[in-house]
Amino acid sequence: MARQRISGAVMTHPQRLPAAEALARSAPPGALRVVMDPDPGGRPSVLRTALAAWSSIEDGATHQLVVQDDMILSDTFFERVRDAVAERPDAALALFALWDSRNGAAVRFGALTGARWVRAVGEYFPCVAIVLPRAVAAGYVAYGSRRLDAWPDDILMRQYLRTRGIPSYVSVPSLAEHDDRGSISGNAFRGPRRAVCFLPDDPADGERNSLEELRAVPFFKHGVAQCAVRVPGPGPERWLHLESEDYLAGMGIHADSYKSAKIELTEVPEPQTARGTWLTAFTMGFVHRIEGRGDSVSQTPICAEALATIGPGGMSHHRGEERIAELREELAVIARAGLAAGLAAGAEREAYEAPPRTGRRVAVVGAASPLGEHVVRGLTDRGHRVTLLSATAAGHHRAGDALVDLRPLREETRPARTGVLVRLPDPATGAPRPPVLLRTGDLYGPGCSPYTPIGRMVWSALRSRPVTVTEPPGRPLRPLHTYDLVGAVARLLEQPTAKAQAPGVLELPDPEPVGERAMAEAVRAAVRPVEIETVAAPAPAGPRGTTGDTGPAPGAPRPQGWKPAMDLHHGLHTFMQWLAYEGLGHTDDRAAPDTP
């Protein structure tokens, strides 16, 4: 094996120079050099400093290590980095993952199996402590230099690695921990930012052992148990963003039925956090078992620590260090119980086939889009038997099937009619009845376009740009999340055919609209606290920049027994994540939807 030589840099700003110098002194002689922000008086930019750090690679070095100045390194940091580079000389290696992230959840699976590295999943690639091969580092400098104002550095890094096909791994456990001295780049609003698993004295061995090809990754973030699920099939890697309960329901599992009496009787001061912790750990155990990784988990300090951070990570967006410390051990007990219950549920699932789907036969047209993938997955998880139809076959679907048409409505029908068409079969003949139009208002969330008023606001805040509102104010917005669209379609399909809603128009968004400025404030709270700027109202937008909706249809009812359930704050957060990780953020296209 060719000898590898690593050079290293601590990236910093003059305000934090003492911390950077202390970190460099703590390393072996010559291992880390301090690299300063080349424009410290300019607009704060982690990427600008990172590019300088990547460019500082020493002559003769095969790899560059870059560490941010607010990190604490493990006792075996440099030994493990050296051994890992020898094992994976062509790979990008992240040495840290956050406790509420998808990559952090992947690290937890690595801890369960005893792996030392896990393949990175659909998310940003952690850059606070990272190693790149020399050629990869040089390529990133060229790539990032053309995109200085495009994305945060960790999202841009993931785009670069993905488009270049560079293998990317995350360490188990994390080799570095945040010292959390405050954030110059504006990330302090996120709350405590800790590693998914950090053990300062973890020994250096077993670098060859890795966990590859994760298909479902449960994580607890913003107080919600969620699950990223890899889309099977050819083409670029893509991930769907689901709630954990929906994922489990699609597998025929109702998690609440597995709750132990101990958890039911535990007096917890924050029941939502306790439930999210339990549900995330349960889903982990279930996935671990059904994906063939065994019926037990590694009993190591690494595994114990990885489980113990599920609850703290899920509550870190709204609780401080002191409160998290108070609840940590109790949440760790809940996580261990959830994992055990999930393993048991996975074993039962292996022993007995999942119950057959009893929902309606549904043909979906126009599903070849990110939104279509989420709708199809949502209907399938709710027990419906979904088939996909091409546009040419839409008029010839099987008698007795319902039809969901996701294709954009014709331009001449806009803006008065926009939404999703659903055709239910006639109860007597099975032939399609006249369609029901589900009006979607301002649709947002995973799978949705950024070329809308809500999309442009989220896009701007995501990139630390001001969110703009118009003067005079634009029309009030009528938000509807992807999750609620799926729920409304499913509700309509689940009604007995003979009692189904009569054909016509059904209204999905809340009747009370959200003003343009109120939506901007909601985006600031959910995505990033950027400025709000007032601009002159533009001329009427073309088709690309409009949502095609001017207000509720007079007198239009909702589907019987349904109402929106997604909280706007969480909904905007999921939209932000999808745009960054799977939407425009996964392409090499630098075009931004700042204007219609």
C-alpha positions as CSV (number, residue, x, y, z in Angstrom):
1,M,0.0,0.0,0.0
2,A,1.4,3.4,-1.0
3,R,2.5,5.6,2.0
4,Q,0.0,8.4,2.8
5,R,1.0,11.7,4.2
6,I,-1.5,14.1,5.8
7,S,-1.2,17.8,6.3
8,G,-3.6,19.7,8.5
9,A,-5.2,23.1,9.0
10,V,-7.3,24.8,11.7
11,M,-9.6,27.3,10.0
12,T,-10.4,30.4,12.1
13,H,-11.3,34.0,12.2
14,P,-9.4,36.7,14.1
15,Q,-12.0,36.8,16.8
16,R,-11.2,33.1,17.6
17,L,-7.5,33.1,16.9
18,P,-6.5,32.1,20.5
19,A,-8.8,29.0,20.4
20,A,-7.3,28.0,17.0
21,E,-3.7,28.4,18.2
22,A,-4.5,26.4,21.4
23,L,-6.0,23.6,19.2
24,A,-2.9,23.6,16.9
25,R,-0.6,23.4,20.0
26,S,-2.5,20.4,21.3
27,A,-1.8,18.4,18.2
28,P,1.5,16.6,17.4
29,P,4.2,19.1,16.2
30,G,3.5,20.2,12.7
31,A,0.2,18.4,12.4
32,L,-2.0,21.5,12.3
33,R,-1.4,25.0,11.0
34,V,-3.7,27.9,11.6
35,V,-5.4,29.3,8.5
36,M,-7.2,32.7,8.8
37,D,-10.3,34.0,7.1
38,P,-8.8,35.8,4.0
39,D,-11.4,38.6,4.4
40,P,-12.2,38.8,8.1
41,G,-14.0,42.2,7.7
42,G,-16.3,40.9,5.0
43,R,-19.6,39.1,5.3
44,P,-19.2,36.0,7.6
45,S,-18.5,33.0,5.4
46,V,-17.4,29.6,6.6
47,L,-16.8,28.6,2.9
48,R,-14.4,31.4,2.2
49,T,-12.2,30.3,5.1
50,A,-12.6,26.6,4.3
51,L,-11.3,27.2,0.7
52,A,-8.2,28.9,2.1
53,A,-7.7,25.9,4.5
54,W,-8.1,23.4,1.7
55,S,-5.6,25.4,-0.5
56,S,-3.0,25.3,2.3
57,I,-2.1,21.6,1.7
58,E,1.6,21.1,2.1
59,D,3.9,20.0,-0.8
60,G,4.2,16.2,-0.8
61,A,1.0,15.6,1.2
62,T,-1.5,13.1,-0.2
63,H,-4.4,14.2,2.0
64,Q,-5.5,17.4,3.8
65,L,-7.2,17.5,7.2
66,V,-9.3,20.6,8.0
67,V,-10.7,21.2,11.5
68,Q,-12.7,24.1,12.7
69,D,-11.4,26.1,15.7
70,D,-14.1,25.1,18.1
71,M,-13.5,21.4,18.2
72,I,-12.2,19.1,20.9
73,L,-10.1,16.2,19.5
74,S,-10.1,12.6,20.9
75,D,-7.0,11.2,22.4
76,T,-6.5,8.9,19.4
77,F,-7.6,11.4,16.8
78,F,-4.5,11.5,14.7
79,E,-3.8,7.8,15.0
80,R,-7.3,6.9,13.8
81,V,-7.1,9.5,11.0
82,R,-3.8,8.0,9.8
83,D,-5.1,4.4,9.9
84,A,-8.4,5.4,8.2
85,V,-6.7,7.2,5.3
86,A,-4.5,4.1,4.8
87,E,-7.6,1.9,4.5
88,R,-9.6,4.4,2.4
89,P,-7.1,6.6,0.5
90,D,-9.7,7.7,-2.1
91,A,-12.5,8.6,0.2
92,A,-13.8,11.7,1.9
93,L,-13.8,11.1,5.7
94,A,-16.0,13.1,8.1
95,L,-14.8,12.8,11.7
96,F,-17.9,14.3,13.4
97,A,-21.7,14.0,13.0
98,L,-24.4,15.9,14.9
99,W,-26.7,14.1,17.3
100,D,-29.9,15.1,15.5
101,S,-28.7,14.5,11.9
102,R,-29.2,11.7,9.4
103,N,-25.5,11.0,9.3
104,G,-25.6,10.9,13.1
105,A,-28.4,8.3,12.8
106,A,-26.2,6.3,10.3
107,V,-23.4,6.4,13.0
108,R,-25.8,4.9,15.5
109,F,-26.3,1.9,13.1
110,G,-22.6,1.6,12.9
111,A,-22.4,1.6,16.7
112,L,-25.1,-1.2,16.8
113,T,-23.1,-3.4,14.5
114,G,-19.6,-2.6,15.8
115,A,-18.5,-0.8,12.5
116,R,-15.9,2.0,12.6
117,W,-17.1,3.8,9.5
118,V,-20.5,4.2,7.9
119,R,-21.3,5.3,4.4
120,A,-22.7,8.9,4.4
121,V,-26.4,9.2,3.7
122,G,-28.7,11.8,2.0
123,E,-27.8,15.0,3.9
124,Y,-25.1,17.6,4.1
125,F,-21.6,16.2,4.6
126,P,-20.2,17.3,8.0
127,C,-17.2,19.6,7.5
128,V,-16.2,20.6,11.1
129,A,-13.5,17.9,11.0
130,I,-12.9,16.3,7.6
131,V,-10.1,14.7,5.5
132,L,-10.0,14.8,1.7
133,P,-7.5,13.3,-0.8
134,R,-5.3,15.9,-2.4
135,A,-7.0,15.8,-5.8
136,V,-10.4,15.9,-4.2
137,A,-9.4,18.9,-2.1
138,A,-8.1,20.8,-5.1
139,G,-11.3,20.0,-7.0
140,Y,-13.4,21.3,-4.2
141,V,-11.5,24.6,-4.1
142,A,-12.2,25.1,-7.8
143,Y,-15.8,24.0,-7.3
144,G,-16.5,26.2,-4.2
145,S,-14.7,29.3,-5.6
146,R,-17.4,29.5,-8.3
147,R,-20.2,29.2,-5.7
148,L,-19.1,31.4,-2.8
149,D,-22.7,32.7,-2.2
150,A,-24.6,29.6,-3.2
151,W,-24.8,27.3,-0.2
152,P,-23.4,26.6,3.3
153,D,-20.1,24.8,3.0
154,D,-21.4,21.4,4.3
155,I,-24.2,21.3,1.8
156,L,-21.9,22.4,-1.0
157,M,-19.4,19.7,0.0
158,R,-22.1,17.0,-0.3
159,Q,-23.1,18.3,-3.7
160,Y,-19.5,18.2,-4.9
161,L,-18.8,14.7,-3.5
162,R,-22.0,13.4,-4.9
163,T,-21.7,14.8,-8.4
164,R,-18.0,13.6,-8.6
165,G,-18.9,10.1,-7.3
166,I,-16.4,10.3,-4.4
167,P,-17.0,7.7,-1.7
168,S,-17.9,9.4,1.6
169,Y,-17.8,8.0,5.1
170,V,-18.5,9.1,8.7
171,S,-16.5,7.9,11.7
172,V,-17.9,5.7,14.5
173,P,-17.7,7.2,17.1
174,S,-17.0,10.9,16.3
175,L,-13.3,11.7,16.6
176,A,-14.1,15.3,17.5
177,E,-16.6,17.2,19.6
178,H,-18.0,20.8,19.5
179,D,-16.7,23.1,22.1
180,D,-19.6,25.4,21.3
181,R,-17.9,28.8,21.8
182,G,-20.6,30.6,19.8
183,S,-21.1,30.7,16.0
184,I,-19.6,33.5,13.9
185,S,-21.5,32.0,10.9
186,G,-24.9,32.4,12.5
187,N,-25.6,28.8,13.7
188,A,-26.1,29.6,17.4
189,F,-29.9,29.7,16.9
190,R,-29.8,25.9,16.4
191,G,-29.0,25.3,20.1
192,P,-26.4,22.9,21.5
193,R,-24.5,21.2,18.7
194,R,-23.0,18.0,20.0
195,A,-21.7,14.8,18.5
196,V,-23.9,11.8,18.1
197,C,-21.2,9.8,20.0
198,F,-17.9,11.1,21.3
199,L,-15.6,9.0,23.6
200,P,-12.3,10.9,24.1
201,D,-10.4,7.7,25.0
202,D,-11.8,5.4,22.3
203,P,-9.0,3.1,21.2
204,A,-7.7,3.1,17.6
205,D,-8.4,-0.2,15.8
206,G,-10.6,-1.8,13.3
207,E,-10.6,0.9,10.6
208,R,-11.4,-1.6,7.9
209,N,-14.8,-2.4,9.4
210,S,-17.5,-0.4,7.7
211,L,-21.3,-0.4,7.3
212,E,-22.6,0.3,3.7
213,E,-25.8,0.9,1.8
214,L,-28.3,1.9,4.5
215,R,-31.8,1.9,3.2
216,A,-33.8,3.6,6.0
217,V,-32.3,6.0,8.6
218,P,-34.5,7.0,11.6
219,F,-33.6,10.2,13.3
220,F,-35.1,12.6,16.0
221,K,-35.0,16.2,15.0
222,H,-37.0,19.3,15.9
223,G,-39.0,17.2,18.3
224,V,-40.3,14.9,15.6
225,A,-39.3,11.2,14.9
226,Q,-38.5,11.1,11.2
227,C,-37.1,8.6,8.8
228,A,-35.1,9.1,5.6
229,V,-35.8,6.3,3.1
230,R,-33.6,5.6,0.1
231,V,-35.5,5.3,-3.2
232,P,-34.7,2.0,-4.8
233,G,-33.8,1.6,-8.4
234,P,-31.4,3.0,-11.0
235,G,-30.3,6.6,-11.2
236,P,-28.7,9.0,-8.7
237,E,-29.2,8.2,-5.1
238,R,-32.4,9.9,-3.7
239,W,-34.1,9.9,-0.3
240,L,-37.7,10.3,0.7
241,H,-38.5,12.2,3.9
242,L,-41.1,10.5,6.0
243,E,-42.4,10.5,9.5
244,S,-41.3,7.4,11.4
245,E,-44.9,6.4,12.2
246,D,-45.8,6.5,8.5
247,Y,-42.8,4.4,7.6
248,L,-43.7,1.8,10.2
249,A,-47.3,1.8,9.2
250,G,-46.2,1.0,5.6
251,M,-44.3,-2.0,7.0
252,G,-47.4,-3.2,8.8
253,I,-46.2,-2.1,12.3
254,H,-48.1,0.0,14.8
255,A,-45.4,1.0,17.3
256,D,-47.7,2.0,20.2
257,S,-48.8,-1.6,20.6
258,Y,-45.2,-2.5,21.6
259,K,-44.8,0.1,24.4
260,S,-43.7,-1.6,27.6
261,A,-45.5,-0.9,30.9
262,K,-42.4,0.6,32.3
263,I,-42.4,3.3,29.6
264,E,-46.1,3.9,30.0
265,L,-45.7,4.4,33.7
266,T,-42.6,6.5,33.6
267,E,-43.3,10.0,34.8
268,V,-41.5,12.2,32.2
269,P,-41.7,16.0,32.4
270,E,-41.5,16.3,28.6
271,P,-43.7,13.5,27.1
272,Q,-43.3,14.6,23.5
273,T,-39.5,14.3,23.8
274,A,-39.9,11.0,25.5
275,R,-42.2,9.6,22.8
276,G,-40.0,10.9,20.0
277,T,-37.0,9.2,21.7
278,W,-38.8,5.9,22.1
279,L,-40.2,5.9,18.6
280,T,-36.9,6.7,17.0
281,A,-35.1,4.0,18.9
282,F,-37.9,1.6,18.1
283,T,-37.6,2.3,14.4
284,M,-33.9,1.8,14.6
285,G,-34.3,-1.6,16.2
286,F,-36.9,-2.6,13.7
287,V,-34.8,-1.5,10.7
288,H,-31.7,-3.2,12.2
289,R,-33.5,-6.5,12.4
290,I,-35.3,-6.5,9.1
291,E,-32.3,-5.4,7.1
292,G,-30.5,-8.5,8.2
293,R,-28.0,-7.2,10.7
294,G,-28.9,-9.7,13.4
295,D,-31.2,-10.0,16.5
296,S,-28.8,-8.3,18.9
297,V,-26.7,-5.2,19.1
298,S,-23.1,-4.4,20.2
299,Q,-22.9,-4.0,23.9
300,T,-20.2,-1.3,24.0
301,P,-19.7,2.2,25.4
302,I,-20.0,3.4,21.9
303,C,-23.4,1.9,21.4
304,A,-24.6,3.1,24.8
305,E,-23.5,6.7,24.1
306,A,-25.0,6.7,20.6
307,L,-28.4,5.7,22.1
308,A,-28.1,8.2,24.9
309,T,-27.9,11.2,22.5
310,I,-31.2,10.4,20.6
311,G,-33.4,12.3,23.0
312,P,-31.0,15.2,23.7
313,G,-30.5,15.8,19.9
314,G,-34.3,15.8,19.3
315,M,-34.9,18.5,21.9
316,S,-31.7,20.6,21.3
317,H,-33.5,23.1,19.1
318,H,-35.5,24.5,22.1
319,R,-33.7,23.4,25.2
320,G,-30.3,24.4,26.7
321,E,-27.5,22.4,28.0
322,E,-28.7,22.4,31.6
323,R,-32.2,21.0,30.8
324,I,-30.7,18.4,28.4
325,A,-28.4,17.2,31.2
326,E,-31.3,16.8,33.6
327,L,-33.2,14.5,31.2
328,R,-30.3,12.7,29.6
329,E,-30.2,9.5,31.7
330,E,-34.0,9.1,31.7
331,L,-34.1,9.5,27.9
332,A,-31.3,7.0,27.6
333,V,-33.4,4.4,29.5
334,I,-36.3,5.1,27.2
335,A,-34.1,4.8,24.1
336,R,-32.8,1.4,25.2
337,A,-36.4,0.2,25.8
338,G,-37.4,1.4,22.4
339,L,-34.5,-0.3,20.7
340,A,-35.4,-3.6,22.4
341,A,-39.0,-3.3,21.4
342,G,-38.0,-2.5,17.8
343,L,-35.8,-5.6,17.6
344,A,-38.7,-7.7,18.9
345,A,-41.0,-6.2,16.3
346,G,-38.5,-6.9,13.6
347,A,-38.3,-10.5,14.7
348,E,-42.0,-10.8,14.5
349,R,-42.1,-9.3,11.1
350,E,-39.5,-11.9,9.9
351,A,-41.5,-14.7,11.4
352,Y,-44.9,-13.6,10.0
353,E,-45.5,-11.9,6.7
354,A,-46.9,-8.4,6.9
355,P,-50.7,-8.4,6.5
356,P,-51.9,-8.0,3.0
357,R,-52.8,-4.4,1.9
358,T,-56.5,-3.9,2.2
359,G,-56.7,-0.4,0.8
360,R,-58.1,0.6,-2.5
361,R,-56.5,-0.2,-5.9
362,V,-55.1,3.2,-7.0
363,A,-53.6,4.2,-10.4
364,V,-51.4,7.3,-10.2
365,V,-50.7,9.4,-13.3
366,G,-47.9,12.0,-13.2
367,A,-45.8,10.3,-10.5
368,A,-42.5,10.8,-12.3
369,S,-41.5,13.8,-10.2
370,P,-40.2,14.3,-6.6
371,L,-43.7,15.2,-5.5
372,G,-45.1,12.1,-7.2
373,E,-42.6,9.9,-5.3
374,H,-43.7,11.3,-2.0
375,V,-47.4,10.9,-2.9
376,V,-47.0,7.3,-4.1
377,R,-45.0,6.4,-1.0
378,G,-47.5,8.0,1.3
379,L,-50.5,6.2,-0.3
380,T,-48.6,2.9,-0.2
381,D,-47.7,3.4,3.5
382,R,-51.4,3.9,4.2
383,G,-52.2,0.5,2.8
384,H,-53.3,1.3,-0.8
385,R,-52.3,-0.9,-3.7
386,V,-50.6,1.7,-6.0
387,T,-49.8,1.2,-9.7
388,L,-48.2,3.9,-12.0
389,L,-49.7,4.8,-15.3
390,S,-48.2,6.8,-18.2
391,A,-50.1,9.8,-19.5
392,T,-51.2,7.8,-22.6
393,A,-52.7,5.1,-20.5
394,A,-54.5,7.4,-18.1
395,G,-57.8,7.0,-19.9
396,H,-57.7,3.2,-19.9
397,H,-57.0,2.2,-16.3
398,R,-58.6,-0.9,-14.9
399,A,-62.3,-0.8,-13.9
400,G,-62.7,-0.5,-10.1
401,D,-59.5,1.4,-9.6
402,A,-59.4,4.9,-8.3
403,L,-57.3,7.3,-10.3
404,V,-55.1,10.1,-8.9
405,D,-53.8,12.6,-11.5
406,L,-50.8,14.6,-10.4
407,R,-50.2,16.2,-13.8
408,P,-50.2,20.0,-13.9
409,L,-53.6,21.3,-15.0
410,R,-53.8,23.1,-18.3
411,E,-52.6,26.6,-18.4
412,E,-56.0,28.0,-19.4
413,T,-57.5,26.6,-16.2
414,R,-55.0,28.6,-14.1
415,P,-55.2,30.4,-11.7
416,A,-58.8,29.6,-10.9
417,R,-58.3,25.8,-10.7
418,T,-55.2,24.2,-9.5
419,G,-54.7,21.0,-7.5
420,V,-54.9,17.2,-7.8
421,L,-57.7,15.3,-9.6
422,V,-59.1,12.2,-8.0
423,R,-61.5,9.9,-9.8
424,L,-63.4,7.3,-7.8
425,P,-65.1,4.3,-9.5
426,D,-68.8,4.0,-9.8
427,P,-70.0,1.6,-7.1
428,A,-72.3,-0.3,-9.6
429,T,-70.1,-0.5,-12.7
430,G,-66.6,0.2,-11.6
431,A,-66.3,2.8,-14.3
432,P,-64.6,6.1,-13.4
433,R,-66.9,8.8,-12.1
434,P,-66.4,12.5,-12.8
435,P,-63.3,13.8,-11.0
436,V,-63.0,15.5,-7.7
437,L,-60.6,18.5,-7.8
438,L,-58.6,18.8,-4.5
439,R,-57.5,22.5,-4.5
440,T,-54.0,22.6,-3.0
441,G,-53.4,26.3,-2.5
442,D,-49.7,27.1,-1.9
443,L,-48.2,23.6,-1.9
444,Y,-44.9,23.3,0.0
445,G,-42.8,20.6,1.6
446,P,-40.7,17.7,0.3
447,G,-41.1,17.3,-3.4
448,C,-42.4,20.8,-4.0
449,S,-41.1,23.6,-6.2
450,P,-38.9,26.4,-5.0
451,Y,-40.3,28.6,-7.7
452,T,-43.2,29.8,-5.6
453,P,-43.6,32.5,-3.0
454,I,-43.0,30.1,-0.1
455,G,-40.3,28.3,-2.0
456,R,-38.4,31.4,-2.7
457,M,-38.5,32.5,0.9
458,V,-37.2,29.2,2.2
459,W,-34.5,29.1,-0.5
460,S,-33.3,32.6,0.5
461,A,-33.2,31.9,4.2
462,L,-31.5,28.5,3.6
463,R,-28.6,30.4,1.9
464,S,-28.5,33.2,4.6
465,R,-30.0,35.7,2.2
466,P,-32.7,38.2,3.3
467,V,-36.3,37.1,2.8
468,T,-38.2,39.7,0.7
469,V,-41.8,40.9,1.0
470,T,-43.5,43.3,-1.3
471,E,-45.0,46.7,-0.9
472,P,-47.9,46.9,-1.5
473,P,-48.2,43.4,0.1
474,G,-48.7,40.4,-2.2
475,R,-51.7,38.2,-1.9
476,P,-52.2,36.2,1.3
477,L,-50.7,32.7,1.1
478,R,-52.7,29.5,1.7
479,P,-50.1,26.9,2.7
480,L,-50.6,23.2,2.3
481,H,-47.8,20.7,3.2
482,T,-47.1,17.6,1.1
483,Y,-47.9,15.4,4.1
484,D,-51.4,17.0,4.3
485,L,-52.0,16.6,0.6
486,V,-51.2,12.8,0.9
487,G,-53.6,12.6,3.9
488,A,-56.4,14.3,2.0
489,V,-56.0,12.1,-1.0
490,A,-55.9,9.0,1.2
491,R,-59.0,10.2,3.1
492,L,-60.9,10.5,-0.1
493,L,-59.9,7.1,-1.2
494,E,-60.8,5.5,2.1
495,Q,-64.4,6.6,2.0
496,P,-66.8,3.8,1.0
497,T,-67.5,4.3,-2.7
498,A,-71.3,4.5,-2.3
499,K,-70.9,7.3,0.3
500,A,-68.0,9.1,-1.4
501,Q,-68.0,12.8,-1.7
502,A,-69.9,14.0,-4.7
503,P,-67.8,15.1,-7.7
504,G,-66.8,18.8,-7.7
505,V,-64.2,20.9,-5.9
506,L,-62.8,20.3,-2.4
507,E,-60.7,22.9,-0.5
508,L,-57.6,21.6,1.3
509,P,-55.8,24.6,2.8
510,D,-57.0,26.3,6.0
511,P,-59.6,29.0,5.2
512,E,-57.6,31.5,7.2
513,P,-54.7,32.7,4.9
514,V,-51.2,33.7,6.1
515,G,-50.0,37.1,5.2
516,E,-46.8,37.5,3.2
517,R,-44.9,39.1,6.1
518,A,-46.3,36.6,8.6
519,M,-45.0,33.8,6.3
520,A,-41.6,35.5,6.1
521,E,-41.5,35.6,9.9
522,A,-42.4,31.9,10.0
523,V,-39.6,31.1,7.6
524,R,-37.1,33.0,9.7
525,A,-38.1,31.0,12.7
526,A,-38.1,27.6,11.0
527,V,-35.1,27.9,8.7
528,R,-32.6,30.7,9.7
529,P,-33.1,34.1,11.4
530,V,-32.2,36.2,8.4
531,E,-33.3,39.8,7.7
532,I,-36.7,40.6,6.1
533,E,-36.4,43.2,3.3
534,T,-39.3,45.1,1.7
535,V,-39.2,45.5,-2.1
536,A,-41.5,47.0,-4.7
537,A,-44.1,44.7,-5.9
538,P,-43.1,43.2,-9.3
539,A,-45.2,43.0,-12.4
540,P,-47.5,40.0,-12.5
541,A,-45.5,36.8,-12.6
542,G,-45.5,34.3,-15.4
543,P,-46.5,30.6,-15.0
544,R,-43.2,29.5,-13.5
545,G,-43.4,32.0,-10.6
546,T,-47.0,31.5,-9.6
547,T,-48.7,28.8,-7.6
548,G,-51.8,29.3,-9.7
549,D,-54.1,29.9,-6.8
550,T,-55.9,33.1,-6.0
551,G,-58.1,32.1,-3.0
552,P,-60.6,29.5,-1.9
553,A,-63.4,28.4,-4.1
554,P,-66.6,29.9,-2.7
555,G,-68.5,27.3,-0.7
556,A,-66.0,24.5,-1.5
557,P,-66.0,21.9,1.4
558,R,-63.2,19.7,2.6
559,P,-62.9,15.9,2.3
560,Q,-65.2,14.4,4.9
561,G,-63.4,13.7,8.2
562,W,-60.1,15.4,7.2
563,K,-58.3,18.5,8.1
564,P,-54.6,19.7,7.8
565,A,-52.3,18.3,10.5
566,M,-48.8,19.6,9.7
567,D,-47.6,22.4,11.9
568,L,-46.3,25.3,9.8
569,H,-43.0,25.6,11.7
570,H,-42.1,21.9,11.2
571,G,-43.4,21.9,7.7
572,L,-41.2,24.7,6.7
573,H,-38.2,23.0,8.3
574,T,-38.9,19.8,6.3
575,F,-39.2,21.8,3.1
576,M,-35.8,23.5,3.9
577,Q,-34.1,20.1,4.4
578,W,-35.6,18.6,1.2
579,L,-34.5,21.6,-0.9
580,A,-31.0,21.5,0.5
581,Y,-30.4,17.7,0.4
582,E,-32.7,16.4,-2.4
583,G,-34.1,19.3,-4.3
584,L,-32.0,21.8,-6.2
585,G,-29.2,21.2,-3.7
586,H,-28.3,17.9,-5.2
587,T,-27.6,19.2,-8.7
588,D,-24.6,21.0,-10.2
589,D,-27.0,23.8,-11.3
590,R,-26.2,27.1,-9.7
591,A,-29.4,28.8,-10.9
592,A,-31.4,30.1,-8.0
593,P,-35.2,30.8,-8.0
594,D,-34.8,34.3,-6.5
595,T,-37.0,35.7,-9.3
596,P,-40.0,34.2,-11.2
